[in-house]
Amino acid sequence: MNGTIDNKDGAPHTMDVEKSAPGNDSLANGGNFSSSSGDADPSPPPNAVWPIKDSDGYVVVPFTYGSIALWQGKRAPEFQTFRWHVYVRGANNEDLSPLIDRVVFQLHPSFNNPTRVLDQAPFHVTELGWGEFDVGIRIHLHEGPEQGIELRLPLKLFSKVGELSKRPVVSERLDELVFNRPSETVMQQIRLCNRRLAAAPGHAWSAVEPLLAPPSTQEELLRMHAARRRVQAEMELIREEVEGLDREMARMTDEVRALEPAVAKKERV
């Protein structure tokens, strides 16, 4: 499980997720990918789970990043056997544009234009290919760390290793931006995310949205947030315990080394 940590100036940070071994390269065919053609529809009613504040006063913005792969069938060209999508979205498909300035997707270098920069939701790239690889994702906030928030997403094409599926293969990860005492500017940006994303007619995202996981309730999101913080706290305790054992091991090693000359002298006698 990957998690988020916050710093004292209110800017969020996200720890890198675990990396998986790169798979086969995908064929670059210059396929369609999303740009600024997706617009958020301001007409839907406000999302009741937004924004979220936990019991400690932290402001939590849950988001999801993931991939969806669709096998193109036996007649598909050899190097275009999958139509896949990678994306960053609000946990309940909210429009995060007021908070997120841009999302940079780094594809395998065998693709044409492997660096895709999206400055408007939906933050989404779609391509045709045949192999799995790690997609680099960097999220830049309007008010956040200059270097952005870095994620790694293993593109998943198969439901099981090497097994083709006629059903979409969906792989998602829930994460969160955690703000400690955010500024009023950032709070206003978060409040403006309180609307669902609606892609323009004909946009590729329109085909993706029906395949996404159902919306989560505020209670579910808070439970997941609390569970993540518990896991992080437990990991910190384990880390401290391991460091203590390492120190004890080093102390005992030093003591043994200090005794070695006396032992050697006694053996010579």
C-alpha positions in Angstrom: 0.0 0.0 0.0 1.3 3.4 -0.8 0.3 6.4 1.3 0.5 10.1 1.6 2.2 12.3 4.1 1.8 16.0 4.7 4.1 18.7 5.7 3.6 21.7 8.0 3.1 24.3 5.3 -0.1 22.6 4.1 1.3 21.3 0.8 0.7 17.6 0.2 3.3 15.0 -0.6 2.8 11.5 -1.9 5.2 8.6 -1.4 6.2 6.6 -4.5 4.3 3.4 -5.0 6.1 0.1 -5.3 7.6 -0.6 -8.8 7.0 -3.7 -10.8 9.4 -5.1 -13.4 8.9 -3.5 -16.8 7.1 -5.7 -19.4 7.3 -5.8 -23.1 7.5 -2.6 -25.1 4.3 -1.3 -26.7 4.1 -0.3 -30.3 3.7 3.4 -30.8 1.1 4.2 -33.4 0.3 7.8 -32.7 -3.1 6.8 -31.3 -5.7 9.2 -29.8 -5.1 10.6 -26.4 -7.0 13.1 -24.3 -6.3 16.8 -24.4 -8.3 19.8 -23.3 -11.4 18.7 -25.1 -13.0 17.3 -21.9 -15.0 19.8 -20.0 -16.6 19.6 -16.5 -20.3 20.1 -16.5 -21.2 22.6 -13.7 -24.9 21.5 -13.7 -24.7 18.3 -11.6 -25.6 18.7 -8.0 -22.8 19.0 -5.4 -21.1 15.9 -4.3 -22.1 15.2 -0.7 -18.8 13.7 0.3 -16.7 16.8 -0.5 -14.5 18.1 1.1 -13.5 15.5 3.7 -12.1 16.4 7.1 -10.9 13.7 9.5 -11.1 13.7 13.3 -7.7 15.4 13.5 -8.6 18.3 11.3 -6.7 17.3 8.2 -8.4 18.0 4.9 -8.3 15.0 2.7 -8.8 14.9 -1.1 -9.2 11.3 -2.2 -8.2 10.5 -5.8 -7.8 7.4 -7.9 -5.3 6.6 -10.6 -5.4 3.4 -12.6 -5.6 1.7 -16.0 -8.3 0.0 -18.0 -7.3 -2.4 -20.8 -9.6 -3.9 -23.5 -8.5 -6.8 -25.6 -9.1 -6.0 -29.3 -9.8 -9.7 -30.3 -8.0 -12.3 -32.4 -8.1 -10.2 -35.6 -6.3 -7.2 -34.1 -2.9 -6.2 -35.6 0.0 -8.0 -33.8 1.2 -4.9 -32.0 -2.2 -3.4 -31.3 -3.9 -6.1 -29.4 -5.1 -3.9 -26.5 -6.8 -0.5 -26.3 -5.7 0.8 -22.9 -6.5 3.9 -20.8 -4.5 5.4 -17.9 -5.9 8.2 -15.8 -6.1 10.3 -12.7 -9.5 11.2 -11.3 -11.4 12.1 -8.2 -12.3 9.1 -6.1 -16.0 9.7 -7.1 -15.0 11.1 -10.5 -15.0 14.7 -9.4 -13.4 17.3 -11.6 -10.1 18.1 -9.9 -9.1 20.9 -12.3 -9.5 23.6 -9.7 -6.9 21.9 -7.6 -4.7 20.2 -10.2 -2.8 22.4 -12.6 -1.6 19.6 -14.9 -0.9 15.9 -14.9 2.1 14.5 -16.8 2.0 10.9 -18.0 5.3 9.4 -19.0 4.8 6.4 -21.4 7.3 3.9 -22.6 9.9 5.6 -24.9 8.8 3.5 -27.9 5.6 5.6 -28.1 5.4 8.7 -30.3 5.3 11.7 -28.0 5.9 9.6 -24.8 5.4 12.6 -22.5 1.8 13.5 -22.4 0.8 16.7 -20.5 -2.8 17.2 -19.6 -3.8 20.6 -18.2 -7.5 20.0 -18.0 -9.7 17.1 -16.8 -10.3 14.4 -17.7 -6.6 13.6 -17.0 -6.6 10.6 -19.3 -4.4 9.0 -22.0 -5.5 6.2 -24.3 -3.3 4.2 -26.7 -3.0 0.9 -28.6 -0.3 -1.5 -27.7 0.6 -5.0 -26.8 2.8 -5.0 -23.7 2.9 -4.0 -20.1 5.2 -1.3 -18.6 5.3 1.2 -15.7 3.6 4.5 -16.5 5.1 7.5 -14.7 2.6 10.0 -13.4 3.4 13.4 -12.0 0.6 15.6 -10.5 1.2 19.3 -10.3 -1.1 21.4 -8.1 -1.9 25.0 -8.6 -0.6 25.6 -5.1 1.9 22.9 -4.3 5.5 21.6 -4.5 7.2 22.7 -7.7 8.5 19.2 -8.4 4.9 17.8 -8.2 3.7 14.5 -6.8 5.2 11.4 -8.4 3.5 8.1 -8.8 4.2 4.9 -10.7 1.4 2.9 -12.3 2.1 -0.7 -13.6 -0.1 -0.9 -16.8 -2.1 -4.1 -16.4 -3.3 -5.7 -19.6 -4.1 -9.2 -18.4 -6.5 -10.4 -15.6 -3.9 -13.1 -14.9 -0.4 -13.5 -16.2 -0.6 -14.0 -19.9 -4.4 -14.7 -19.8 -6.6 -12.8 -22.3 -10.0 -11.6 -21.1 -12.9 -10.5 -23.1 -13.9 -8.3 -20.2 -12.2 -5.0 -19.4 -9.2 -5.4 -17.1 -9.5 -2.6 -14.5 -6.7 -1.8 -12.1 -7.1 1.1 -9.8 -5.4 2.5 -6.7 -7.0 4.8 -4.2 -4.8 7.5 -2.8 -5.2 10.9 -1.2 -3.9 14.4 -0.9 -3.6 15.3 2.8 -3.5 19.0 3.7 -2.5 20.2 7.1 -3.9 23.7 7.7 -4.4 24.5 4.0 -4.5 28.1 3.1 -7.9 29.7 2.2 -6.8 29.7 -1.4 -6.3 26.0 -1.4 -9.6 25.4 0.5 -11.4 27.4 -2.2 -9.8 25.3 -4.9 -10.9 22.1 -3.0 -14.5 23.4 -2.7 -14.6 24.1 -6.4 -13.8 20.4 -7.0 -17.3 19.7 -5.7 -18.8 18.7 -9.0 -18.7 15.6 -11.1 -16.7 15.4 -14.3 -18.7 15.1 -17.5 -16.6 14.6 -20.7 -17.6 16.2 -23.9 -19.7 14.1 -26.3 -17.5 11.8 -28.3 -14.5 12.1 -25.9 -12.7 8.8 -25.1 -13.4 9.3 -21.4 -17.2 8.8 -22.1 -16.4 5.1 -22.8 -14.2 4.7 -19.7 -16.5 6.2 -17.1 -19.1 3.3 -17.1 -16.3 0.9 -16.3 -15.1 2.6 -13.2 -15.7 1.5 -9.6 -18.9 2.8 -8.0 -18.7 6.0 -6.0 -17.6 5.7 -2.4 -19.5 7.2 0.6 -17.8 9.7 2.9 -17.8 7.1 5.6 -16.0 4.6 3.4 -13.4 7.1 2.4 -12.8 8.2 6.0 -12.5 4.5 7.0 -9.9 4.0 4.3 -8.1 7.1 5.3 -8.0 6.0 9.0 -6.8 2.5 8.0 -4.0 4.0 5.9 -2.8 6.2 8.8 -2.9 3.2 11.2 -0.8 1.2 8.8 1.6 4.1 8.4 1.9 4.5 12.2 2.5 0.7 12.6 5.1 0.8 9.9 6.8 3.7 11.8 6.8 1.7 15.0 8.3 -1.3 13.2 11.0 0.9 11.6 11.9 2.3 15.0 12.1 -1.2 16.5 14.3 -2.4 13.7 16.6 0.6 14.1 16.8 -0.2 17.9 17.7 -3.8 17.1 20.4 -2.6 14.7 21.9 -0.3 17.3 21.9 -3.2 19.8 23.6 -5.5 17.3 26.2 -2.8 16.6 26.8 -2.4 20.3 27.3 -6.1 20.8 29.6 -6.4 17.8 31.7 -3.6 19.3 31.9 -5.4 22.6 33.0 -8.7 20.9 35.7 -6.9 18.9 36.9 -5.2 22.1 37.3 -8.6 23.8 39.1 -10.2 20.8 42.7 -9.0 21.7 42.4 -10.4 25.3 41.1 -13.7 24.0 43.8 -14.0 21.5 46.5 -13.2 24.2 45.0 -15.8 26.5 45.1 -18.4 23.7 48.8 -17.7 23.0 49.6 -18.3 26.7 
